Amino acid sequence: MYTTEIIGAWFAVFLTLAIFSFLYKDNPFYKAAEHLFVGVSAGYWASTFFWTQIQPNLFGRLWPKLTEEPSGIKAAWYGIYDFFGWFHEGIFPGGGIDKGHELNLFYLIPFLLGIFMLLRLSRKLGWLARWSMAYVVGLAAGLRLYGFLNSNILAQVRGSALSLFDGWGTAINSIIIIVGTLTGLFYFFFSKEHTGVFGKISRVGIWFLMVSFGAAFGFAVMGRISLLIGRFYDLIQFSGSQYYHATYWLLALIVIILGFQAFRERGRSTEEA
């Protein structure tokens, strides 16, 4: 077995046990694993987003691959590109970025907004980041509103318009969906006191909501349990001799260190008392 595979197994076991150690209490092992996970995830996301979106779609439209020798203003524009390429030729290869795009200087606007976003780190120029944030929030709100209306509200209305004459089974299912939808809406109608007939209808809506939330929670728990089973399977696999009993050694090490830490904290609390 390769050394890199063994090291990877030990590292995976350590991170898994470090996360599980939070069941005891918050401790340095858990914090180290948590910070490492967040840092690696952020770095991986940033790198992937840059090479799949920014470099080909932004820089690729500002400086596309040249098909002829530039002249005039275009030559000066690509002179800026060559200056950037002097720092990192992988991002700015010679002759332009070949991603099938044409030159479009309108993409200077998102380029400048992105630079403004980075100026948040500066005390003097941090106010420029507000322009970028306002643009992003406004654009996201508009797109989300349209998507929400189309995929949630209109889809729910279309889903409630069911046929009652396609057989007994279909009719019963359709009636249950319609009753659950209407009674659920009655429950969220807070401008009228939930008493009398209105209160009874809203109580029926509560039962439908409890069933739906319970099913959603059960589905989420099933997914988490499947992940937990996968981690237990890896711990059992890496406890074998081919991995030099990584699970046993690291489990013993973590337990000993946490036990020693708990003993020291108990001694300090006794001295202070």
C-alpha positions as a printed NumPy array, in Angstrom:
array([[  0.   ,   0.   ,   0.   ],
       [  1.265,   3.48 ,  -0.893],
       [  2.557,   5.768,   1.858],
       [  0.327,   8.641,   0.706],
       [ -2.756,   6.438,   1.083],
       [ -1.756,   5.48 ,   4.629],
       [ -1.11 ,   9.124,   5.563],
       [ -4.464,  10.095,   4.072],
       [ -6.199,   7.382,   6.098],
       [ -4.586,   8.578,   9.338],
       [ -5.531,  12.158,   8.533],
       [ -9.147,  11.172,   7.781],
       [ -9.402,   9.207,  11.022],
       [ -7.991,  12.101,  13.033],
       [-10.444,  14.615,  11.551],
       [-13.385,  12.257,  12.056],
       [-12.519,  11.575,  15.689],
       [-11.794,  15.276,  16.263],
       [-15.292,  16.185,  15.087],
       [-16.819,  13.392,  17.169],
       [-14.95 ,  14.707,  20.227],
       [-17.42 ,  17.603,  20.346],
       [-19.88 ,  15.111,  21.828],
       [-17.723,  15.293,  24.96 ],
       [-17.347,  19.087,  24.938],
       [-15.779,  21.895,  22.947],
       [-12.044,  21.197,  22.777],
       [ -8.923,  22.079,  20.743],
       [ -9.238,  18.97 ,  18.534],
       [-12.721,  19.963,  17.417],
       [-11.709,  23.592,  16.874],
       [ -8.701,  22.548,  14.78 ],
       [-10.823,  20.254,  12.596],
       [-13.55 ,  22.889,  12.272],
       [-11.142,  25.658,  11.273],
       [ -9.348,  23.359,   8.852],
       [-12.636,  22.35 ,   7.234],
       [-13.818,  25.947,   6.859],
       [-10.454,  27.129,   5.545],
       [-10.013,  24.312,   3.032],
       [-13.626,  24.644,   1.864],
       [-13.281,  28.4  ,   1.375],
       [ -9.966,  28.025,  -0.44 ],
       [-11.267,  25.249,  -2.686],
       [-14.427,  27.21 ,  -3.516],
       [-12.447,  30.378,  -4.288],
       [ -9.981,  28.524,  -6.519],
       [-12.71 ,  26.626,  -8.365],
       [-14.826,  29.758,  -8.844],
       [-11.866,  31.717, -10.188],
       [-10.777,  29.126, -12.755],
       [-14.298,  28.183, -13.894],
       [-15.996,  31.605, -13.828],
       [-13.751,  34.65 , -13.44 ],
       [-10.819,  33.653, -15.647],
       [-12.781,  32.258, -18.63 ],
       [-15.975,  34.35 , -18.44 ],
       [-14.669,  37.724, -17.212],
       [-11.052,  37.934, -18.34 ],
       [-11.913,  35.817, -21.395],
       [-14.339,  38.513, -22.57 ],
       [-12.111,  41.453, -21.698],
       [ -9.062,  39.941, -23.433],
       [-10.161,  37.187, -25.833],
       [ -7.719,  35.323, -28.071],
       [ -6.312,  37.58 , -30.791],
       [ -6.913,  36.535, -34.389],
       [ -4.864,  39.394, -35.862],
       [ -2.227,  41.854, -34.783],
       [ -3.878,  44.608, -32.673],
       [ -3.42 ,  48.278, -33.465],
       [ -4.325,  51.619, -31.919],
       [ -6.489,  51.523, -28.802],
       [ -6.798,  47.749, -28.998],
       [ -3.014,  47.408, -28.924],
       [ -2.876,  49.611, -25.817],
       [ -5.647,  47.532, -24.213],
       [ -3.747,  44.309, -24.828],
       [ -0.624,  46.022, -23.539],
       [ -2.334,  46.098, -20.139],
       [ -3.044,  42.381, -20.584],
       [  0.62 ,  41.671, -21.354],
       [  1.572,  43.575, -18.204],
       [ -0.689,  41.299, -16.139],
       [  0.716,  38.279, -17.959],
       [  4.192,  39.24 , -16.836],
       [  3.064,  38.476, -13.25 ],
       [  1.156,  35.232, -13.968],
       [  1.212,  33.697, -17.429],
       [ -1.115,  30.881, -16.373],
       [ -3.982,  33.318, -15.794],
       [ -3.095,  35.609, -18.695],
       [ -1.546,  33.439, -21.437],
       [  0.144,  35.111, -24.369],
       [ -2.111,  36.407, -27.136],
       [ -5.317,  36.422, -25.08 ],
       [ -7.577,  33.888, -23.406],
       [ -8.995,  31.315, -25.817],
       [-12.475,  30.546, -24.439],
       [-14.525,  31.248, -27.565],
       [-15.591,  34.768, -26.542],
       [-15.424,  38.108, -28.324],
       [-14.134,  41.394, -26.931],
       [-16.805,  43.034, -24.76 ],
       [-15.727,  46.032, -22.702],
       [-19.071,  46.16 , -20.888],
       [-17.57 ,  43.5  , -18.616],
       [-15.406,  46.236, -17.141],
       [-18.428,  47.096, -14.976],
       [-18.48 ,  43.772, -13.039],
       [-14.679,  43.871, -13.002],
       [-14.721,  47.255, -11.239],
       [-17.505,  46.146,  -8.889],
       [-15.399,  43.144,  -7.927],
       [-12.437,  45.401,  -7.181],
       [-14.697,  47.635,  -5.086],
       [-15.737,  44.569,  -3.109],
       [-12.105,  43.85 ,  -2.25 ],
       [-11.626,  47.445,  -1.081],
       [-13.723,  46.516,   1.944],
       [-10.384,  45.631,   3.54 ],
       [ -9.301,  49.283,   3.332],
       [-10.442,  51.82 ,   5.908],
       [-10.227,  54.801,   3.563],
       [-11.752,  53.181,   0.467],
       [-14.038,  50.666,   2.169],
       [-17.108,  52.803,   1.385],
       [-16.776,  51.843,  -2.302],
       [-17.737,  48.279,  -1.384],
       [-21.256,  49.557,  -0.663],
       [-21.832,  50.067,  -4.379],
       [-20.939,  46.46 ,  -5.081],
       [-23.034,  45.173,  -2.196],
       [-26.027,  47.279,  -3.275],
       [-25.762,  45.923,  -6.82 ],
       [-25.415,  42.303,  -5.677],
       [-28.254,  42.522,  -3.143],
       [-30.602,  44.283,  -5.563],
       [-29.856,  41.908,  -8.424],
       [-30.139,  38.833,  -6.212],
       [-33.43 ,  40.066,  -4.734],
       [-34.919,  40.606,  -8.188],
       [-33.788,  37.256,  -9.533],
       [-34.862,  35.413,  -6.395],
       [-38.271,  37.091,  -6.455],
       [-38.888,  35.998, -10.027],
       [-37.6  ,  32.494,  -9.358],
       [-39.64 ,  32.203,  -6.163],
       [-42.848,  33.332,  -7.862],
       [-42.312,  30.947, -10.75 ],
       [-41.052,  27.866,  -8.915],
       [-42.911,  28.136,  -5.602],
       [-46.123,  30.143,  -5.775],
       [-47.193,  29.387,  -9.353],
       [-45.982,  25.794,  -9.072],
       [-47.972,  25.337,  -5.861],
       [-51.094,  26.795,  -7.486],
       [-50.715,  24.504, -10.5  ],
       [-50.032,  21.559,  -8.197],
       [-53.255,  22.241,  -6.295],
       [-55.368,  22.227,  -9.474],
       [-55.881,  18.455,  -9.494],
       [-58.48 ,  16.293, -11.126],
       [-61.126,  14.593,  -8.973],
       [-62.399,  12.243, -11.679],
       [-59.394,   9.985, -12.473],
       [-60.308,   7.154, -10.114],
       [-60.904,   6.855,  -6.388],
       [-57.224,   6.783,  -5.427],
       [-56.37 ,   9.916,  -7.399],
       [-59.498,  11.692,  -6.138],
       [-58.648,  10.978,  -2.484],
       [-55.054,  12.169,  -2.938],
       [-56.277,  15.333,  -4.652],
       [-58.748,  16.073,  -1.86 ],
       [-56.033,  15.597,   0.792],
       [-53.694,  17.983,  -1.048],
       [-56.393,  20.636,  -1.464],
       [-57.549,  20.366,   2.169],
       [-53.957,  20.482,   3.458],
       [-53.124,  23.528,   1.325],
       [-56.212,  25.516,   2.33 ],
       [-56.101,  24.656,   6.039],
       [-52.375,  25.431,   6.141],
       [-53.075,  28.877,   4.659],
       [-55.809,  29.402,   7.259],
       [-53.28 ,  28.75 ,  10.039],
       [-50.999,  31.55 ,   8.783],
       [-53.877,  34.044,   8.58 ],
       [-53.114,  36.044,  11.744],
       [-55.372,  39.076,  11.206],
       [-58.342,  37.092,  12.57 ],
       [-58.5  ,  35.377,  15.949],
       [-58.325,  31.581,  15.723],
       [-61.64 ,  30.801,  17.402],
       [-64.796,  29.009,  16.385],
       [-64.933,  27.424,  12.943],
       [-61.881,  29.393,  11.848],
       [-59.873,  28.004,  14.772],
       [-60.918,  24.422,  14.029],
       [-59.876,  24.784,  10.392],
       [-56.501,  26.229,  11.423],
       [-56.005,  23.299,  13.829],
       [-56.417,  20.907,  10.913],
       [-53.761,  22.947,   9.132],
       [-51.448,  22.478,  12.13 ],
       [-51.762,  18.7  ,  11.773],
       [-50.875,  18.865,   8.09 ],
       [-47.905,  21.111,   8.88 ],
       [-46.712,  18.728,  11.606],
       [-46.858,  15.797,   9.194],
       [-44.973,  17.695,   6.478],
       [-42.317,  19.024,   8.873],
       [-41.919,  15.588,  10.431],
       [-41.449,  13.967,   7.033],
       [-38.902,  16.625,   6.028],
       [-37.02 ,  16.19 ,   9.314],
       [-37.034,  12.41 ,   8.959],
       [-35.669,  12.688,   5.433],
       [-32.895,  15.013,   6.644],
       [-32.024,  12.653,   9.518],
       [-31.898,   9.711,   7.106],
       [-29.366,  11.569,   4.999],
       [-27.223,  12.414,   8.031],
       [-27.4  ,   8.832,   9.31 ],
       [-26.176,   7.559,   5.952],
       [-23.19 ,   9.916,   6.232],
       [-22.566,   8.718,   9.798],
       [-22.614,   5.095,   8.66 ],
       [-20.049,   5.974,   6.009],
       [-17.742,   7.505,   8.608],
       [-18.099,   4.476,  10.901],
       [-17.312,   2.206,   7.97 ],
       [-14.116,   4.15 ,   7.279],
       [-13.12 ,   4.043,  10.946],
       [-13.559,   0.268,  10.986],
       [-11.67 ,  -0.118,   7.712],
       [ -8.76 ,   2.065,   8.841],
       [ -8.436,   0.145,  12.102],
       [ -6.928,  -2.797,  10.217],
       [ -3.277,  -3.784,  10.161],
       [ -2.793,  -2.513,   6.592],
       [ -3.321,   1.006,   7.966],
       [ -1.272,   0.301,  11.12 ],
       [ -4.403,   0.42 ,  13.345],
       [ -4.882,   4.159,  12.782],
       [ -8.287,   4.296,  14.468],
       [ -7.104,   2.663,  17.696],
       [ -3.944,   4.731,  18.041],
       [ -5.565,   8.084,  17.315],
       [ -8.588,   7.315,  19.489],
       [ -6.313,   6.451,  22.404],
       [ -4.229,   9.596,  21.831],
       [ -7.26 ,  11.901,  21.759],
       [ -8.805,  10.27 ,  24.842],
       [ -5.542,  10.549,  26.804],
       [ -5.02 ,  14.217,  25.894],
       [ -8.632,  15.173,  26.637],
       [ -8.498,  13.25 ,  29.917],
       [ -5.288,  15.026,  30.913],
       [ -6.837,  18.376,  30.007],
       [ -9.951,  17.606,  32.065],
       [ -7.768,  16.575,  35.035],
       [ -5.816,  19.856,  34.855],
       [ -8.992,  21.946,  34.612],
       [-10.447,  20.123,  37.589],
       [ -7.289,  20.781,  39.597],
       [ -7.396,  24.486,  38.748],
       [-11.051,  24.787,  39.738],
       [-10.27 ,  23.058,  43.059],
       [ -7.401,  25.477,  43.782],
       [ -9.562,  28.508,  42.96 ],
       [-12.321,  27.231,  45.259]])
